[in-house]
Amino acid sequence: MGTEVSILPLDLTEPRRVHATVVKALRHHPPIDLLVNCAGVAHQGRFIESHLQQLETELMTNLLGMYTITRIVARQMMRRRQGHIVNVSSLMGKVAAPSMAIYSATKHAIVGFSQALRAELAPHNIKVTNLMPSLTKTDMVKDMTPFRWVQAARPEQVAKAMVAGIKRGKREILVGWQSHAAVWCDRSLPGCLPR
Ligand SMILES: NC(=O)c1ccc[n+]([C@@H]2O[C@H](COP(=O)([O-])OP(=O)(O)OC[C@H]3O[C@@H](n4cnc5c(N)ncnc54)[C@H](OP(=O)(O)O)[C@@H]3O)[C@@H](O)[C@H]2O)c1
């Protein structure tokens, strides 16, 4: 497509290394206009049977990784007074699901993080968008027990919803009618959703 691409392999569970690599990269590459914080992991299972290591991996990747990269890139965006940050949460950031307690917690945290960041960065002309996909056919869910009432989306649908939402200046982007229905039901008729 005529675009030059640089790939920096990073393990988000190693914040010091991530920090050093991204700071170095920013010195040698053009400034970042759009940051999409998409990496994430999910473990499915009953909370009481979960292990500390699973909790650490989910917190480190889904939250600490996002924190580390966002802090460096947001500083650069502030200096330029322009930029856009998209944080990938989940429908589970609005409506938590059984068997996904820690994941739901991290995705709720991302919603709160994005709200606060949006207000802090708006005076610097930086936008913050929260993308909340529902179940999507990716590697993440291939071995999971499906939720009965949810129809899985394709990654392309999520990407299209993200681009359309950004163009319309939406702060939070839900993907598909099922997500809108789930959030509405959870707010208006608590307990009505099959879980
Ligand atoms: N699939 C769904 O149903 C669904 C629904 C709602 C929200 N989401 C969210 O969408 C985002 C993308 O997930 P996905 O469905 O595309 O899952 P995926 O296919 O499993 O992809 C996860 C991505 O995260 C990266 N990643 C995982 N651990 C990492 C680490 N320690 N350091 C750096 N990168 C790491 C993976 O990199 P490697 O490939 O190199 O391991 C991969 O690119 C996640 O934030 C997820 O929570 C997914």
The ligand as a MOL file (V3000), in Angstrom:
LIG
                    3D

  0  0  0     0  0            999 V3000
M  V30 BEGIN CTAB
M  V30 COUNTS 48 52 0 0 0
M  V30 BEGIN ATOM
M  V30 1 N -12.0650 -11.6350 20.5540 0
M  V30 2 C -13.0400 -11.1390 21.2930 0
M  V30 3 O -14.1310 -11.7460 21.4410 0
M  V30 4 C -12.8800 -9.7890 21.9550 0
M  V30 5 C -14.0240 -9.1550 22.4460 0
M  V30 6 C -13.8900 -7.9230 23.0480 0
M  V30 7 C -12.6590 -7.3210 23.1590 0
M  V30 8 N -11.5580 -7.9510 22.6800 0 CHG=1
M  V30 9 C -10.2720 -7.2800 22.8310 0
M  V30 10 O -9.6850 -7.0790 21.5610 0
M  V30 11 C -8.2600 -6.9780 21.7130 0
M  V30 12 C -7.6130 -7.8760 20.6800 0
M  V30 13 O -7.9060 -9.2370 21.0180 0
M  V30 14 P -8.1120 -10.3650 19.9190 0
M  V30 15 O -9.4980 -10.8550 20.0230 0
M  V30 16 O -7.5850 -9.9170 18.6040 0 CHG=-1
M  V30 17 O -7.2030 -11.4940 20.5700 0
M  V30 18 P -5.9470 -12.2730 19.9930 0
M  V30 19 O -6.2210 -12.7580 18.6350 0
M  V30 20 O -5.6150 -13.2730 21.0570 0
M  V30 21 O -4.8370 -11.1460 19.9240 0
M  V30 22 C -4.2820 -10.6080 21.1020 0
M  V30 23 C -3.1320 -9.7200 20.7140 0
M  V30 24 O -2.5140 -9.2670 21.9270 0
M  V30 25 C -1.1150 -9.4720 21.8070 0
M  V30 26 N -0.5330 -9.7590 23.1210 0
M  V30 27 C -0.9440 -10.6600 24.0390 0
M  V30 28 N -0.1230 -10.6380 25.1080 0
M  V30 29 C 0.8240 -9.7150 24.8490 0
M  V30 30 C 1.9680 -9.2420 25.5510 0
M  V30 31 N 2.3160 -9.7070 26.7560 0
M  V30 32 N 2.7310 -8.2910 24.9770 0
M  V30 33 C 2.4190 -7.8060 23.7580 0
M  V30 34 N 1.3470 -8.1990 23.0410 0
M  V30 35 C 0.5740 -9.1520 23.5750 0
M  V30 36 C -0.9680 -10.6930 20.9060 0
M  V30 37 O 0.3000 -10.6790 20.3410 0
M  V30 38 P 0.9440 -12.0800 19.7930 0
M  V30 39 O 0.0850 -12.5000 18.6690 0
M  V30 40 O 2.3270 -11.6880 19.4110 0
M  V30 41 O 0.8730 -13.0220 20.9450 0
M  V30 42 C -2.0740 -10.4200 19.8830 0
M  V30 43 O -1.6200 -9.5570 18.8830 0
M  V30 44 C -7.9690 -7.3930 23.1690 0
M  V30 45 O -7.7520 -6.2310 23.9480 0
M  V30 46 C -9.2480 -8.0810 23.6040 0
M  V30 47 O -9.4430 -8.0140 24.9960 0
M  V30 48 C -11.6360 -9.1720 22.0640 0
M  V30 END ATOM
M  V30 BEGIN BOND
M  V30 1 1 1 2
M  V30 2 2 2 3
M  V30 3 1 2 4
M  V30 4 1 4 5
M  V30 5 2 4 48
M  V30 6 2 5 6
M  V30 7 1 6 7
M  V30 8 2 7 8
M  V30 9 1 8 9
M  V30 10 1 8 48
M  V30 11 1 9 10
M  V30 12 1 9 46
M  V30 13 1 10 11
M  V30 14 1 11 12
M  V30 15 1 11 44
M  V30 16 1 12 13
M  V30 17 1 13 14
M  V30 18 2 14 15
M  V30 19 1 14 16
M  V30 20 1 14 17
M  V30 21 1 17 18
M  V30 22 2 18 19
M  V30 23 1 18 20
M  V30 24 1 18 21
M  V30 25 1 21 22
M  V30 26 1 22 23
M  V30 27 1 23 24
M  V30 28 1 23 42
M  V30 29 1 24 25
M  V30 30 1 25 26
M  V30 31 1 25 36
M  V30 32 1 26 27
M  V30 33 1 26 35
M  V30 34 2 27 28
M  V30 35 1 28 29
M  V30 36 1 29 30
M  V30 37 2 29 35
M  V30 38 1 30 31
M  V30 39 2 30 32
M  V30 40 1 32 33
M  V30 41 2 33 34
M  V30 42 1 34 35
M  V30 43 1 36 37
M  V30 44 1 36 42
M  V30 45 1 37 38
M  V30 46 2 38 39
M  V30 47 1 38 40
M  V30 48 1 38 41
M  V30 49 1 42 43
M  V30 50 1 44 45
M  V30 51 1 44 46
M  V30 52 1 46 47
M  V30 END BOND
M  V30 END CTAB
M  END
